[in-house]
Amino acid sequence: MVTSANGVVPSIEVAFPNLDRWAAGNAGIPYVWTFRSNSAGPHVLLQALTHGNEVCGAIALDWLLGTGFRPTRGTLTVCFANVAAYQLFDCTDPFASRCVDEDFNRLWTAEVLEGPRQTTDLDRARELRPLYDATEFLLDLHSMTDPCPPLALAGRQRKGLDLAMALGLPAHIVVDAGHSAGKRLRDYAFFDDPADARNALLVECGQHWEAAAPAVARQVTLRFLRHFGMAAPDFLDAHLDSTPMPAPKVIEVTAAITIGSDAFAFAVPVDGLAVVPRAGTLLARDGGADVVTPYDDCVLIMPTRRPKKGETAVRLGRFVT
């Protein structure tokens, strides 16, 4: 049994939707639906299930498709990405279905996509790649292993931060460059090019199976559609939460701690967005090396639940204006 970072398996508070009714798709790719309006506008892609056990996005997009929603301008695509992993979900080992063979969200370089390796997750990435190449704006809905306030991961370019700020949800925005273990979809090709207007946002909506996460996913989705002028006012009036949002808090990631040995262990309890007041505080031991905070008021971002050599243990950041 795999547990979370604090050794506890979180409760599963949500029902996993049966996605069979969306399996055929209408765009020539299973579980992909595309709708074109009669008015000019951008091509927006909404994605769930980049990881198979992150169900909140699937709940939100299953709801959106179920309403019969159609864009008022441009083209909208709805994608359930790693359905093969989703179909492996087992509530007695709920972390195991993150992927089938490898992490779908670490594959997004030409070298990997066009290389010789063959896995279930990579095959699906190759199948979906033409879809992403045709997309202008991507919303990638995720969730987190441990309880943590929702996060918008904006990448390292100013355009990503601008998009996250324009949505206004989540309030916490992380400016970061991803992971050494592989490139994320939100950083794929033109999404990470400052000279290209195409843009992507990854939103961590909360803990994987907490009841609040699907509501965050739905509200972020509605705000994304509103931002690009694709939703009718009456639809937004009926479903969009009008509660004022708190001022955004931007966290700049300054270091991603990559695990260098099989003997990595945190030296202190770690929680997402915990702030360590003092520089030089021991965070972890990695074999014979100590990992310490590099500055005062260091923010811990998404510490890993299961340390594995070569992967990210935690990202370190600071609040910026």
C-alpha positions as a Markdown table, in Angstrom:
| # | Residue | x | y | z |
|---|---|---|---|---|
| 1 | Met | 0.0 | 0.0 | 0.0 |
| 2 | Val | 1.4 | 3.4 | -1.0 |
| 3 | Thr | 0.6 | 6.2 | 1.4 |
| 4 | Ser | 0.9 | 10.0 | 1.3 |
| 5 | Ala | 3.9 | 12.0 | 2.5 |
| 6 | Asn | 2.6 | 11.8 | 6.1 |
| 7 | Gly | 2.0 | 8.1 | 6.0 |
| 8 | Val | -1.8 | 8.4 | 5.8 |
| 9 | Val | -4.0 | 7.3 | 3.0 |
| 10 | Pro | -6.5 | 10.1 | 2.4 |
| 11 | Ser | -10.2 | 9.3 | 2.3 |
| 12 | Ile | -11.9 | 9.0 | -1.0 |
| 13 | Glu | -14.8 | 11.4 | -0.8 |
| 14 | Val | -15.9 | 11.6 | -4.5 |
| 15 | Ala | -17.4 | 9.2 | -6.9 |
| 16 | Phe | -15.5 | 8.3 | -10.0 |
| 17 | Pro | -17.6 | 8.9 | -13.1 |
| 18 | Asn | -18.1 | 6.2 | -15.7 |
| 19 | Leu | -16.6 | 7.8 | -18.9 |
| 20 | Asp | -17.8 | 5.1 | -21.3 |
| 21 | Arg | -20.3 | 7.5 | -22.9 |
| 22 | Trp | -17.4 | 9.7 | -24.0 |
| 23 | Ala | -15.2 | 6.9 | -25.3 |
| 24 | Ala | -16.0 | 7.2 | -29.0 |
| 25 | Gly | -15.1 | 10.9 | -29.2 |
| 26 | Asn | -16.0 | 12.9 | -32.3 |
| 27 | Ala | -12.5 | 14.0 | -33.4 |
| 28 | Gly | -11.0 | 10.7 | -34.5 |
| 29 | Ile | -9.3 | 10.0 | -31.2 |
| 30 | Pro | -10.9 | 8.1 | -28.3 |
| 31 | Tyr | -12.2 | 10.2 | -25.4 |
| 32 | Val | -11.6 | 13.5 | -27.4 |
| 33 | Trp | -14.5 | 15.8 | -28.3 |
| 34 | Thr | -14.2 | 18.9 | -30.4 |
| 35 | Phe | -17.0 | 21.5 | -31.0 |
| 36 | Arg | -16.6 | 24.4 | -33.5 |
| 37 | Ser | -18.8 | 27.5 | -33.3 |
| 38 | Asn | -19.9 | 29.6 | -36.2 |
| 39 | Ser | -17.9 | 32.6 | -34.9 |
| 40 | Ala | -14.1 | 33.1 | -35.2 |
| 41 | Gly | -12.1 | 32.6 | -32.0 |
| 42 | Pro | -9.3 | 30.6 | -30.4 |
| 43 | His | -8.9 | 26.8 | -30.1 |
| 44 | Val | -9.1 | 26.0 | -26.4 |
| 45 | Leu | -8.4 | 22.6 | -25.0 |
| 46 | Leu | -9.7 | 21.4 | -21.6 |
| 47 | Gln | -7.9 | 18.3 | -20.3 |
| 48 | Ala | -8.5 | 15.9 | -17.4 |
| 49 | Leu | -6.7 | 12.6 | -16.4 |
| 50 | Thr | -3.2 | 13.5 | -17.3 |
| 51 | His | -2.7 | 11.3 | -14.3 |
| 52 | Gly | -5.2 | 8.4 | -13.9 |
| 53 | Asn | -6.0 | 8.9 | -10.2 |
| 54 | Glu | -6.6 | 12.6 | -10.4 |
| 55 | Val | -10.3 | 12.5 | -10.8 |
| 56 | Cys | -11.5 | 16.1 | -10.1 |
| 57 | Gly | -10.9 | 17.2 | -13.7 |
| 58 | Ala | -12.7 | 14.2 | -15.1 |
| 59 | Ile | -15.7 | 15.0 | -12.8 |
| 60 | Ala | -15.7 | 18.6 | -14.1 |
| 61 | Leu | -15.4 | 17.8 | -17.8 |
| 62 | Asp | -17.9 | 14.9 | -17.5 |
| 63 | Trp | -20.3 | 17.5 | -16.1 |
| 64 | Leu | -19.5 | 20.1 | -18.8 |
| 65 | Leu | -20.1 | 17.6 | -21.6 |
| 66 | Gly | -23.2 | 16.4 | -19.9 |
| 67 | Thr | -24.7 | 19.9 | -20.0 |
| 68 | Gly | -24.5 | 19.9 | -23.8 |
| 69 | Phe | -22.2 | 22.9 | -23.6 |
| 70 | Arg | -21.1 | 24.4 | -26.9 |
| 71 | Pro | -18.7 | 27.4 | -27.4 |
| 72 | Thr | -20.1 | 30.7 | -28.5 |
| 73 | Arg | -16.9 | 31.4 | -30.5 |
| 74 | Gly | -13.9 | 29.6 | -31.6 |
| 75 | Thr | -13.3 | 25.8 | -31.1 |
| 76 | Leu | -13.4 | 23.9 | -27.9 |
| 77 | Thr | -11.8 | 20.5 | -27.4 |
| 78 | Val | -12.4 | 18.3 | -24.3 |
| 79 | Cys | -9.9 | 15.6 | -23.7 |
| 80 | Phe | -9.7 | 12.7 | -21.2 |
| 81 | Ala | -6.0 | 11.9 | -21.6 |
| 82 | Asn | -4.7 | 8.9 | -19.7 |
| 83 | Val | -7.9 | 6.8 | -19.6 |
| 84 | Ala | -6.0 | 3.6 | -19.5 |
| 85 | Ala | -4.5 | 4.6 | -16.1 |
| 86 | Tyr | -7.9 | 5.8 | -14.9 |
| 87 | Gln | -9.4 | 2.5 | -15.6 |
| 88 | Leu | -6.9 | 0.8 | -13.4 |
| 89 | Phe | -8.0 | 2.7 | -10.3 |
| 90 | Asp | -8.3 | 0.6 | -7.2 |
| 91 | Cys | -9.6 | 2.2 | -4.0 |
| 92 | Thr | -7.5 | -0.2 | -1.9 |
| 93 | Asp | -4.3 | 1.1 | -3.6 |
| 94 | Pro | -5.4 | 4.5 | -4.9 |
| 95 | Phe | -2.0 | 6.0 | -5.8 |
| 96 | Ala | -1.0 | 3.1 | -8.1 |
| 97 | Ser | -3.1 | 4.3 | -11.1 |
| 98 | Arg | -1.2 | 7.6 | -11.5 |
| 99 | Cys | 0.1 | 6.0 | -14.8 |
| 100 | Val | 0.3 | 2.7 | -16.5 |
| 101 | Asp | 4.0 | 2.4 | -17.3 |
| 102 | Glu | 5.5 | 5.9 | -16.9 |
| 103 | Asp | 4.4 | 9.4 | -16.1 |
| 104 | Phe | 2.4 | 10.9 | -19.0 |
| 105 | Asn | 3.4 | 14.4 | -17.8 |
| 106 | Arg | 7.2 | 13.9 | -18.2 |
| 107 | Leu | 7.2 | 13.0 | -21.9 |
| 108 | Trp | 6.9 | 16.3 | -23.6 |
| 109 | Thr | 10.1 | 16.7 | -25.7 |
| 110 | Ala | 10.6 | 15.7 | -29.3 |
| 111 | Glu | 13.4 | 13.4 | -28.2 |
| 112 | Val | 11.0 | 11.3 | -26.1 |
| 113 | Leu | 8.0 | 11.5 | -28.3 |
| 114 | Glu | 9.9 | 10.6 | -31.5 |
| 115 | Gly | 12.3 | 8.2 | -29.8 |
| 116 | Pro | 12.2 | 4.3 | -29.8 |
| 117 | Arg | 10.6 | 3.7 | -26.4 |
| 118 | Gln | 7.2 | 2.0 | -26.3 |
| 119 | Thr | 4.9 | 2.3 | -23.3 |
| 120 | Thr | 1.2 | 2.6 | -22.9 |
| 121 | Asp | 1.4 | 6.2 | -21.6 |
| 122 | Leu | 3.8 | 7.2 | -24.4 |
| 123 | Asp | 1.7 | 5.7 | -27.0 |
| 124 | Arg | -1.3 | 7.7 | -25.8 |
| 125 | Ala | 0.9 | 10.9 | -25.7 |
| 126 | Arg | 1.9 | 10.3 | -29.4 |
| 127 | Glu | -1.8 | 9.7 | -30.3 |
| 128 | Leu | -2.7 | 13.1 | -28.7 |
| 129 | Arg | 0.3 | 15.1 | -29.8 |
| 130 | Pro | -1.4 | 16.4 | -33.1 |
| 131 | Leu | -4.3 | 17.6 | -30.9 |
| 132 | Tyr | -1.9 | 19.7 | -28.7 |
| 133 | Asp | -0.1 | 21.0 | -31.8 |
| 134 | Ala | -3.5 | 22.3 | -33.1 |
| 135 | Thr | -4.4 | 24.0 | -29.8 |
| 136 | Glu | -3.8 | 27.6 | -28.9 |
| 137 | Phe | -4.8 | 27.6 | -25.2 |
| 138 | Leu | -4.6 | 24.6 | -22.8 |
| 139 | Leu | -6.1 | 24.1 | -19.4 |
| 140 | Asp | -4.6 | 21.0 | -17.7 |
| 141 | Leu | -6.6 | 19.9 | -14.6 |
| 142 | His | -4.7 | 18.1 | -11.9 |
| 143 | Ser | -4.8 | 17.4 | -8.2 |
| 144 | Met | -2.3 | 16.6 | -5.4 |
| 145 | Thr | -1.4 | 13.7 | -3.2 |
| 146 | Asp | -1.7 | 15.6 | 0.1 |
| 147 | Pro | -4.0 | 18.3 | 1.3 |
| 148 | Cys | -2.9 | 21.7 | 0.0 |
| 149 | Pro | -4.5 | 24.9 | -1.2 |
| 150 | Pro | -5.2 | 24.8 | -4.9 |
| 151 | Leu | -2.2 | 26.0 | -7.1 |
| 152 | Ala | -1.9 | 27.4 | -10.6 |
| 153 | Leu | 1.4 | 26.2 | -12.1 |
| 154 | Ala | 2.2 | 29.0 | -14.7 |
| 155 | Gly | 5.5 | 27.8 | -16.0 |
| 156 | Arg | 8.5 | 30.1 | -16.3 |
| 157 | Gln | 7.2 | 32.6 | -19.0 |
| 158 | Arg | 5.4 | 35.9 | -18.2 |
| 159 | Lys | 2.5 | 34.9 | -20.4 |
| 160 | Gly | 1.7 | 31.9 | -18.1 |
| 161 | Leu | 1.7 | 34.2 | -15.1 |
| 162 | Asp | -0.5 | 36.7 | -16.9 |
| 163 | Leu | -3.0 | 34.0 | -17.8 |
| 164 | Ala | -3.2 | 32.7 | -14.2 |
| 165 | Met | -3.6 | 36.2 | -12.9 |
| 166 | Ala | -6.4 | 36.9 | -15.4 |
| 167 | Leu | -8.4 | 33.8 | -14.2 |
| 168 | Gly | -8.1 | 34.8 | -10.5 |
| 169 | Leu | -8.4 | 31.2 | -9.4 |
| 170 | Pro | -6.5 | 29.6 | -7.7 |
| 171 | Ala | -5.2 | 32.4 | -5.6 |
| 172 | His | -1.7 | 30.8 | -5.3 |
| 173 | Ile | 0.3 | 30.9 | -8.5 |
| 174 | Val | 3.6 | 29.1 | -8.9 |
| 175 | Val | 6.2 | 30.3 | -11.4 |
| 176 | Asp | 8.4 | 27.4 | -12.1 |
| 177 | Ala | 10.3 | 25.4 | -14.7 |
| 178 | Gly | 9.0 | 21.9 | -14.0 |
| 179 | His | 11.0 | 18.8 | -13.2 |
| 180 | Ser | 14.3 | 17.3 | -14.1 |
| 181 | Ala | 12.7 | 13.9 | -14.6 |
| 182 | Gly | 11.0 | 15.1 | -17.8 |
| 183 | Lys | 9.1 | 17.9 | -19.4 |
| 184 | Arg | 5.4 | 18.6 | -18.5 |
| 185 | Leu | 2.7 | 19.0 | -21.1 |
| 186 | Arg | 2.2 | 22.6 | -20.0 |
| 187 | Asp | 5.8 | 23.3 | -21.0 |
| 188 | Tyr | 5.6 | 21.5 | -24.3 |
| 189 | Ala | 7.1 | 23.3 | -27.4 |
| 190 | Phe | 5.4 | 26.6 | -28.1 |
| 191 | Phe | 3.6 | 26.8 | -24.7 |
| 192 | Asp | 7.1 | 27.6 | -23.2 |
| 193 | Asp | 8.1 | 30.0 | -26.0 |
| 194 | Pro | 7.9 | 33.6 | -24.8 |
| 195 | Ala | 7.6 | 34.8 | -28.5 |
| 196 | Asp | 4.6 | 32.5 | -29.2 |
| 197 | Ala | 1.1 | 33.6 | -28.1 |
| 198 | Arg | 0.0 | 30.0 | -27.5 |
| 199 | Asn | -0.3 | 29.3 | -23.8 |
| 200 | Ala | -1.0 | 26.7 | -21.2 |
| 201 | Leu | -1.9 | 26.5 | -17.5 |
| 202 | Leu | -1.7 | 23.6 | -15.1 |
| 203 | Val | -4.1 | 23.8 | -12.1 |
| 204 | Glu | -3.7 | 21.6 | -9.1 |
| 205 | Cys | -7.3 | 21.7 | -7.7 |
| 206 | Gly | -6.6 | 20.2 | -4.2 |
| 207 | Gln | -6.1 | 16.8 | -2.8 |
| 208 | His | -6.9 | 14.0 | -5.3 |
| 209 | Trp | -10.1 | 12.7 | -3.7 |
| 210 | Glu | -11.4 | 15.5 | -1.4 |
| 211 | Ala | -14.9 | 16.7 | -2.0 |
| 212 | Ala | -13.8 | 20.3 | -2.7 |
| 213 | Ala | -11.4 | 19.5 | -5.6 |
| 214 | Pro | -14.1 | 18.9 | -8.3 |
| 215 | Ala | -15.7 | 22.2 | -7.4 |
| 216 | Val | -12.4 | 24.0 | -7.9 |
| 217 | Ala | -11.9 | 22.2 | -11.2 |
| 218 | Arg | -15.4 | 23.3 | -12.4 |
| 219 | Gln | -14.9 | 26.9 | -11.4 |
| 220 | Val | -11.5 | 27.1 | -13.0 |
| 221 | Thr | -12.9 | 25.6 | -16.2 |
| 222 | Leu | -15.7 | 28.1 | -16.3 |
| 223 | Arg | -13.3 | 31.0 | -15.7 |
| 224 | Phe | -11.1 | 29.7 | -18.5 |
| 225 | Leu | -14.0 | 29.6 | -20.9 |
| 226 | Arg | -15.1 | 33.1 | -19.8 |
| 227 | His | -11.6 | 34.5 | -20.2 |
| 228 | Phe | -11.6 | 33.5 | -23.9 |
| 229 | Gly | -15.2 | 34.6 | -24.5 |
| 230 | Met | -16.5 | 31.1 | -25.2 |
| 231 | Ala | -19.4 | 30.8 | -22.8 |
| 232 | Ala | -22.8 | 32.4 | -23.0 |
| 233 | Pro | -23.6 | 34.9 | -20.2 |
| 234 | Asp | -26.6 | 32.9 | -19.0 |
| 235 | Phe | -24.6 | 29.7 | -18.7 |
| 236 | Leu | -22.0 | 31.6 | -16.6 |
| 237 | Asp | -24.7 | 33.2 | -14.5 |
| 238 | Ala | -26.1 | 29.8 | -13.7 |
| 239 | His | -22.9 | 28.1 | -12.8 |
| 240 | Leu | -20.1 | 30.5 | -12.1 |
| 241 | Asp | -19.4 | 31.3 | -8.4 |
| 242 | Ser | -19.6 | 35.1 | -8.0 |
| 243 | Thr | -17.8 | 35.1 | -4.6 |
| 244 | Pro | -14.9 | 37.6 | -4.6 |
| 245 | Met | -11.6 | 35.9 | -4.8 |
| 246 | Pro | -8.6 | 36.9 | -2.5 |
| 247 | Ala | -5.7 | 38.7 | -4.0 |
| 248 | Pro | -3.3 | 36.4 | -5.8 |
| 249 | Lys | -0.1 | 35.2 | -4.1 |
| 250 | Val | 2.8 | 34.5 | -6.5 |
| 251 | Ile | 5.5 | 32.0 | -5.5 |
| 252 | Glu | 8.7 | 31.9 | -7.5 |
| 253 | Val | 10.4 | 28.5 | -7.4 |
| 254 | Thr | 14.1 | 28.9 | -7.0 |
| 255 | Ala | 15.1 | 25.3 | -6.7 |
| 256 | Ala | 13.7 | 21.8 | -7.4 |
| 257 | Ile | 15.3 | 19.2 | -5.1 |
| 258 | Thr | 16.0 | 16.2 | -7.2 |
| 259 | Ile | 16.5 | 12.9 | -5.2 |
| 260 | Gly | 20.1 | 11.7 | -5.8 |
| 261 | Ser | 20.1 | 8.4 | -3.8 |
| 262 | Asp | 17.9 | 5.6 | -2.6 |
| 263 | Ala | 18.4 | 6.8 | 1.0 |
| 264 | Phe | 16.5 | 10.1 | 0.7 |
| 265 | Ala | 14.3 | 11.0 | 3.7 |
| 266 | Phe | 12.7 | 14.2 | 5.0 |
| 267 | Ala | 14.1 | 15.3 | 8.3 |
| 268 | Val | 11.0 | 17.2 | 9.3 |
| 269 | Pro | 7.3 | 16.9 | 8.6 |
| 270 | Val | 6.5 | 18.6 | 5.3 |
| 271 | Asp | 3.2 | 20.0 | 4.0 |
| 272 | Gly | 2.3 | 21.8 | 0.8 |
| 273 | Leu | 2.9 | 25.5 | 1.0 |
| 274 | Ala | 4.4 | 25.3 | 4.5 |
| 275 | Val | 6.8 | 28.2 | 5.2 |
| 276 | Val | 10.1 | 27.4 | 6.9 |
| 277 | Pro | 11.1 | 30.7 | 8.7 |
| 278 | Arg | 14.9 | 30.2 | 8.9 |
| 279 | Ala | 17.5 | 29.8 | 6.3 |
| 280 | Gly | 19.7 | 26.8 | 6.9 |
| 281 | Thr | 17.0 | 24.6 | 8.4 |
| 282 | Leu | 17.6 | 20.9 | 7.7 |
| 283 | Leu | 14.8 | 19.6 | 5.4 |
| 284 | Ala | 16.1 | 16.2 | 4.3 |
| 285 | Arg | 19.0 | 13.9 | 4.1 |
| 286 | Asp | 19.9 | 12.4 | 0.7 |
| 287 | Gly | 22.4 | 9.7 | 1.3 |
| 288 | Gly | 25.3 | 11.6 | 2.9 |
| 289 | Ala | 24.1 | 15.0 | 1.9 |
| 290 | Asp | 22.0 | 17.4 | 3.9 |
| 291 | Val | 19.3 | 19.5 | 2.2 |
| 292 | Val | 18.7 | 22.8 | 3.9 |
| 293 | Thr | 16.5 | 25.8 | 3.2 |
| 294 | Pro | 18.4 | 28.4 | 1.1 |
| 295 | Tyr | 16.7 | 31.5 | 2.6 |
| 296 | Asp | 14.3 | 32.7 | 5.2 |
| 297 | Asp | 10.6 | 32.2 | 4.7 |
| 298 | Cys | 11.1 | 29.3 | 2.3 |
| 299 | Val | 7.9 | 27.9 | 0.8 |
| 300 | Leu | 7.6 | 24.1 | 0.4 |
| 301 | Ile | 5.7 | 23.2 | -2.8 |
| 302 | Met | 4.2 | 19.7 | -3.3 |
| 303 | Pro | 6.6 | 17.5 | -1.4 |
| 304 | Thr | 6.7 | 13.9 | -2.7 |
| 305 | Arg | 4.8 | 11.1 | -1.1 |
| 306 | Arg | 7.2 | 8.4 | -2.2 |
| 307 | Pro | 10.8 | 9.5 | -2.7 |
| 308 | Lys | 12.4 | 7.9 | -5.8 |
| 309 | Lys | 15.9 | 8.5 | -7.1 |
| 310 | Gly | 15.9 | 10.9 | -10.0 |
| 311 | Glu | 12.5 | 12.5 | -9.2 |
| 312 | Thr | 11.6 | 15.7 | -7.5 |
| 313 | Ala | 11.4 | 15.6 | -3.7 |
| 314 | Val | 10.1 | 19.1 | -3.2 |
| 315 | Arg | 10.3 | 22.5 | -4.8 |
| 316 | Leu | 11.5 | 25.5 | -2.9 |
| 317 | Gly | 10.1 | 28.9 | -3.5 |
| 318 | Arg | 9.4 | 32.4 | -2.1 |
| 319 | Phe | 6.6 | 34.8 | -2.3 |
| 320 | Val | 7.2 | 37.6 | -4.8 |
| 321 | Thr | 5.3 | 40.7 | -5.9 |
